Amino acid sequence: MNFIEIAEARQSCRNYDENKPVEKEKIDAILEAARLSPSACNGQPYHFTVCQGETAKKVAKATTGLGMNKFAPDAPVLIVVSEEPYTKMAAAGSVVSKNDYRSMDIGIAVAYLTAEAAVQGLGSCILGWFDGSEVKKICGIKHTVRLVIAVGYPKEGDRLRTKKRKSIEELATYK
């Protein structure tokens, strides 16, 4: 697949086959893609906690408050993304530039991770709704939890939806 094909194929999966486990090799491949993503000063200010089995079920429950993410308990893998401290160089650059590099770096790493999930034939959904304190407790995480990513095989018959996106003219300006 070329990158545009990956971007066209990747979507937020909300219909997982809970009976089909994800092979460790595929989890390793998506983590490797995230590891190779660029980050400010190569600091990689994030950590991935891969949750499977009962731990995944507990984390999934922490994402379903107020009726949100009802599909999460069916995902066989939940990857918790926590924020790690800056490197000294990135911390200095963040102060001077008034940019939050950690949030940017996490976004880039998660984009790489979910793109590789699509290449591996896996569905993924980036979850921003969760009880961070509960997820930290379940996973034994010290730092702030920023995202939870559901990963698994889409149920048979789960079709690719038409993407609703702004036009390129609305998103880009040539000067």
Residue frames relative to the residue before (quaternion, step in Angstrom):
aa qw qx qy qz dx dy dz
M 1.0000 0.0000 0.0000 0.0000 0.00 0.00 0.00
N 0.3030 -0.6971 0.6029 0.2422 3.55 -1.07 0.67
F 0.7230 -0.4759 0.2626 0.4263 3.59 -1.21 0.31
I 0.6388 0.5173 -0.3413 0.4559 3.63 0.94 -0.79
E 0.6343 0.5180 -0.3320 0.4681 3.59 1.00 -0.73
I 0.6240 0.5199 -0.3298 0.4812 3.57 1.05 -0.74
A 0.6702 0.5026 -0.2976 0.4579 3.59 0.88 -0.96
E 0.6617 0.4927 -0.3043 0.4763 3.57 1.05 -0.72
A 0.7026 0.4772 -0.2642 0.4569 3.61 1.04 -0.76
R 0.6537 0.5269 -0.3206 0.4385 3.59 1.06 -0.67
Q 0.1317 0.7629 -0.6260 0.0939 3.55 -0.96 0.92
S 0.5808 -0.5547 0.4495 0.3911 3.56 -1.27 0.24
C 0.2301 -0.7933 0.5555 0.0961 3.54 -0.42 1.28
R 0.0200 -0.7988 0.6010 -0.0173 3.54 -0.88 0.99
N 0.6804 0.4105 -0.2560 0.5504 3.54 1.25 0.51
Y 0.0452 0.8500 -0.5178 0.0858 3.58 0.28 1.32
D 0.4142 -0.6457 0.5792 0.2758 3.52 -1.29 0.55
E 0.2468 -0.8239 0.4945 0.1251 3.57 -0.07 1.31
N 0.6626 0.5132 -0.2993 0.4561 3.58 1.25 -0.30
K 0.6724 0.4598 -0.2978 0.4978 3.59 1.25 0.01
P 0.2535 -0.7952 0.5303 0.1490 3.60 -0.25 1.22
V 0.4375 -0.6679 0.5374 0.2715 3.53 -1.25 0.52
E 0.4652 -0.6954 0.4847 0.2552 3.55 -0.84 1.06
K 0.5845 -0.6023 0.4192 0.3461 3.57 -1.07 0.83
E 0.6153 0.5623 -0.3544 0.4239 3.61 1.00 -0.75
K 0.6687 0.4855 -0.3022 0.4752 3.58 1.03 -0.73
I 0.6136 0.5142 -0.3475 0.4882 3.59 1.05 -0.68
D 0.6427 0.5214 -0.3176 0.4629 3.58 0.94 -0.87
A 0.6505 0.5246 -0.3176 0.4480 3.61 0.97 -0.83
I 0.6946 0.4552 -0.3044 0.4665 3.60 0.87 -0.82
L 0.6238 0.5159 -0.3396 0.4790 3.60 1.11 -0.61
E 0.6219 0.5356 -0.3361 0.4619 3.59 1.06 -0.72
A 0.6238 0.5245 -0.3448 0.4657 3.60 0.99 -0.77
A 0.6568 0.4958 -0.3099 0.4762 3.60 0.95 -0.85
R 0.6327 0.5460 -0.3258 0.4421 3.58 1.00 -0.82
L 0.7094 0.4654 -0.2495 0.4669 3.57 1.06 -0.78
S 0.4848 0.6770 -0.4364 0.3409 3.60 1.25 -0.15
P 0.5272 -0.6296 0.4578 0.3407 3.58 -1.14 0.58
S 0.0130 0.7717 -0.6358 -0.0031 3.55 -1.24 0.56
A 0.6526 -0.5251 0.3701 0.4017 3.56 -1.20 0.56
C 0.8490 -0.0223 -0.0449 0.5260 3.56 -0.81 1.09
N 0.5089 -0.6593 0.3942 0.3886 3.59 1.23 0.51
G 0.2986 0.8145 -0.4520 0.2079 3.56 1.18 0.63
Q 0.1149 -0.8313 0.5305 0.1194 3.59 1.16 -0.58
P 0.0881 0.8546 -0.5047 0.0849 3.60 0.63 1.13
Y 0.5870 0.5398 -0.3785 0.4698 3.56 0.79 1.04
H 0.1482 -0.7503 0.6354 0.1065 3.49 -1.36 0.32
F 0.2484 -0.7606 0.5855 0.1298 3.57 -1.07 0.79
T 0.0999 -0.7643 0.6357 0.0415 3.57 -0.81 1.03
V 0.2194 -0.7934 0.5607 0.0895 3.56 -0.49 1.25
C 0.0938 -0.8111 0.5774 -0.0003 3.56 -0.59 1.20
Q 0.0240 0.7777 -0.6250 0.0632 3.53 -0.91 1.04
G 0.7954 0.3217 -0.2077 0.4698 3.57 -1.27 0.18
E 0.8430 -0.1228 0.1069 0.5127 3.56 -1.00 -0.86
T 0.6127 0.5409 -0.3580 0.4515 3.60 1.05 -0.68
A 0.6381 0.5153 -0.3248 0.4709 3.60 0.97 -0.81
K 0.6417 0.5259 -0.3256 0.4535 3.60 0.96 -0.82
K 0.6596 0.5020 -0.3040 0.4697 3.58 0.99 -0.84
V 0.6558 0.4903 -0.3097 0.4834 3.58 0.96 -0.87
A 0.6219 0.5452 -0.3418 0.4463 3.60 0.97 -0.84
K 0.6382 0.5284 -0.3291 0.4530 3.58 0.95 -0.85
A 0.6624 0.5100 -0.2955 0.4624 3.58 1.07 -0.75
T 0.6694 0.4757 -0.3037 0.4830 3.63 1.27 -0.15
T 0.6723 0.5585 -0.2755 0.4002 3.59 1.25 -0.23
G 0.3099 0.7717 -0.5060 0.2291 3.60 1.17 0.34
L 0.8415 0.1446 -0.1515 0.4980 3.55 -1.18 0.74
G 0.6795 -0.5313 0.2823 0.4198 3.57 1.11 0.69
M 0.4645 0.6832 -0.4430 0.3481 3.58 1.24 0.21
N 0.8678 0.1708 -0.1004 0.4556 3.56 -1.37 0.34
K 0.0825 0.8491 -0.5165 0.0741 3.59 0.95 0.86
F 0.6388 0.5468 -0.3042 0.4477 3.59 1.20 -0.51
A 0.5084 0.7083 -0.4028 0.2787 3.61 1.15 -0.56
P 0.6548 0.5169 -0.3524 0.4242 3.67 0.86 -0.69
D 0.6373 0.5267 -0.3347 0.4521 3.62 1.18 -0.33
A 0.5701 0.5834 -0.3889 0.4283 3.61 1.20 -0.35
P 0.3860 -0.7584 0.4715 0.2311 3.62 -0.65 1.02
V 0.7626 0.2292 -0.1398 0.5885 3.59 1.24 -0.39
L 0.0260 -0.7434 0.6678 0.0270 3.53 -1.07 0.84
I 0.1565 -0.7804 0.6017 0.0669 3.55 -0.79 1.05
V 0.2143 -0.7752 0.5874 0.0898 3.54 -0.65 1.20
V 0.1742 -0.7783 0.5992 0.0697 3.55 -0.83 1.07
S 0.0367 -0.8000 0.5989 -0.0087 3.55 -0.59 1.16
E 0.4716 -0.6782 0.5018 0.2565 3.50 -1.21 0.68
E 0.2000 -0.7685 0.6008 0.0916 3.55 -0.88 1.00
P 0.6447 -0.5247 0.3703 0.4147 3.61 -1.19 0.32
Y 0.5869 -0.5630 0.4652 0.3495 3.53 -1.31 0.49
T 0.4634 -0.5441 0.5841 0.3849 3.51 -1.37 0.17
K 0.6607 -0.5093 0.3531 0.4236 3.62 -1.16 0.39
M 0.6625 0.5102 -0.3085 0.4535 3.59 0.93 -0.90
A 0.6808 0.4751 -0.2942 0.4735 3.61 0.88 -0.89
A 0.6192 0.5388 -0.3477 0.4532 3.59 1.04 -0.72
A 0.6558 0.4970 -0.3098 0.4764 3.58 0.95 -0.86
G 0.6602 0.5096 -0.3055 0.4595 3.58 0.92 -0.88
S 0.6319 0.5440 -0.3258 0.4457 3.57 1.03 -0.76
V 0.6557 0.5015 -0.3056 0.4746 3.56 0.99 -0.85
V 0.6854 0.4917 -0.2867 0.4542 3.58 0.83 -1.00
S 0.7680 0.3807 -0.2002 0.4745 3.60 0.82 -0.97
K 0.3109 -0.7660 0.4909 0.2749 3.57 1.30 -0.34
N 0.4881 0.6151 -0.4458 0.4297 3.57 1.08 0.91
D 0.3561 -0.7119 0.5668 0.2123 3.56 -1.07 0.81
Y 0.1940 -0.8296 0.5148 0.0949 3.57 0.13 1.29
R 0.6035 0.5755 -0.3799 0.4004 3.61 0.99 -0.68
S 0.6629 0.4924 -0.3166 0.4667 3.60 0.88 -0.86
M 0.6378 0.5152 -0.3250 0.4713 3.57 0.99 -0.80
D 0.6799 0.5029 -0.2919 0.4468 3.57 0.86 -0.99
I 0.6319 0.5137 -0.3291 0.4780 3.59 1.01 -0.76
G 0.6445 0.5248 -0.3207 0.4542 3.59 0.94 -0.84
I 0.6615 0.4953 -0.3076 0.4716 3.58 0.93 -0.87
A 0.6653 0.5085 -0.3093 0.4507 3.60 0.86 -0.94
V 0.6672 0.4889 -0.2993 0.4756 3.59 0.97 -0.85
A 0.6049 0.5357 -0.3595 0.4668 3.61 1.06 -0.63
Y 0.6501 0.4977 -0.3122 0.4819 3.59 0.94 -0.85
L 0.6549 0.5301 -0.3087 0.4413 3.58 0.90 -0.96
T 0.7205 0.4361 -0.2631 0.4705 3.60 0.80 -0.95
A 0.5959 0.5405 -0.3685 0.4657 3.59 1.12 -0.54
E 0.6730 0.4734 -0.3009 0.4820 3.59 0.92 -0.84
A 0.5716 0.5647 -0.3883 0.4512 3.60 1.08 -0.58
A 0.6456 0.5116 -0.3213 0.4672 3.60 0.96 -0.83
V 0.6341 0.5232 -0.3282 0.4653 3.60 0.97 -0.83
Q 0.7002 0.4702 -0.2571 0.4717 3.58 1.04 -0.80
G 0.5403 -0.6409 0.3926 0.3784 3.60 1.29 0.02
L 0.5368 0.6248 -0.3881 0.4132 3.55 1.28 0.37
G 0.3741 -0.6695 0.5865 0.2605 3.51 -1.26 0.47
S 0.0307 -0.7864 0.6163 0.0266 3.55 -1.22 0.49
C 0.0449 -0.7676 0.6379 0.0437 3.53 -1.25 0.48
I 0.3125 -0.7460 0.5652 0.1625 3.54 -0.83 1.06
L 0.1434 -0.8153 0.5599 0.0355 3.57 -0.57 1.21
G 0.1386 -0.7935 0.5897 0.0584 3.55 -0.82 1.04
W 0.6407 0.4884 -0.3161 0.5010 3.58 1.31 -0.16
F 0.3608 0.7052 -0.5415 0.2816 3.58 -0.55 1.17
D 0.4743 -0.6129 0.5437 0.3221 3.53 -1.33 0.29
G 0.3059 -0.8121 0.4729 0.1526 3.55 -0.06 1.33
S 0.6353 0.5277 -0.3325 0.4554 3.59 0.99 -0.77
E 0.6648 0.4980 -0.2971 0.4708 3.57 0.98 -0.86
V 0.6493 0.5075 -0.3207 0.4669 3.59 0.94 -0.84
K 0.6268 0.5318 -0.3326 0.4622 3.60 0.98 -0.82
K 0.6655 0.5066 -0.2957 0.4616 3.58 0.94 -0.92
I 0.6570 0.5187 -0.3091 0.4513 3.60 0.87 -0.96
C 0.7877 0.3587 -0.1594 0.4748 3.56 0.86 -1.02
G 0.4089 -0.7177 0.4754 0.3028 3.61 1.21 -0.20
I 0.3481 0.7484 -0.4789 0.2991 3.55 1.08 0.83
K 0.3778 -0.7456 0.5101 0.2029 3.59 -0.93 0.92
H 0.7729 0.3818 -0.1811 0.4733 3.56 0.92 -0.94
T 0.7269 -0.4458 0.3133 0.4181 3.54 -1.33 0.20
V 0.3241 -0.7083 0.5937 0.2019 3.54 -1.01 0.88
R 0.2093 -0.8130 0.5370 0.0827 3.58 -0.73 1.08
L 0.8076 -0.0306 0.0580 0.5860 3.61 0.96 -0.82
V 0.1655 -0.7099 0.6656 0.1602 3.50 -1.38 0.30
I 0.1420 -0.7988 0.5814 0.0600 3.57 -0.84 0.96
A 0.2701 -0.7385 0.6000 0.1476 3.55 -0.77 1.11
V 0.0062 -0.7962 0.6035 -0.0429 3.56 -0.94 0.96
G 0.3556 0.7145 -0.5590 0.2249 3.54 -1.03 0.83
Y 0.6208 -0.5066 0.4196 0.4265 3.51 -1.32 -0.08
P 0.4524 -0.6600 0.5153 0.3070 3.59 -0.92 0.83
K 0.5570 -0.5797 0.4638 0.3722 3.59 -1.13 0.61
E 0.5979 -0.5571 0.4332 0.3801 3.53 -1.15 0.65
G 0.7780 0.3052 -0.2506 0.4886 3.54 -0.94 0.91
D 0.4878 0.6256 -0.4560 0.4034 3.60 1.26 -0.07
R 0.1866 -0.8402 0.5048 0.0668 3.55 -0.36 1.23
L 0.5595 -0.5718 0.4817 0.3576 3.50 -1.29 0.42
R 0.3003 -0.7669 0.5443 0.1592 3.55 -0.74 1.08
T 0.5506 -0.5727 0.4852 0.3654 3.57 -1.22 0.49
K 0.3767 -0.7303 0.5245 0.2228 3.56 -0.83 0.97
K 0.1904 -0.7491 0.6269 0.0981 3.54 -0.96 0.96
R 0.1546 0.7929 -0.5619 0.1781 3.53 -0.26 1.29
K 0.5833 -0.5400 0.4654 0.3894 3.54 -1.27 0.39
S 0.5429 -0.5929 0.4691 0.3655 3.56 -1.21 0.44
I 0.6381 -0.5272 0.3932 0.4004 3.56 -1.25 0.42
E 0.6127 0.5568 -0.3485 0.4395 3.61 1.12 -0.64
E 0.6660 0.4851 -0.3029 0.4790 3.59 1.12 -0.61
L 0.7338 0.4471 -0.2237 0.4600 3.57 1.15 -0.59
A 0.8087 0.2284 -0.0899 0.5346 3.57 1.09 -0.58
T 0.1290 -0.7607 0.6328 0.0645 3.50 -1.21 0.72
Y 0.2349 -0.7438 0.6085 0.1463 3.57 -0.95 0.88
K 0.0739 -0.7983 0.5974 0.0203 3.59 -0.91 0.90
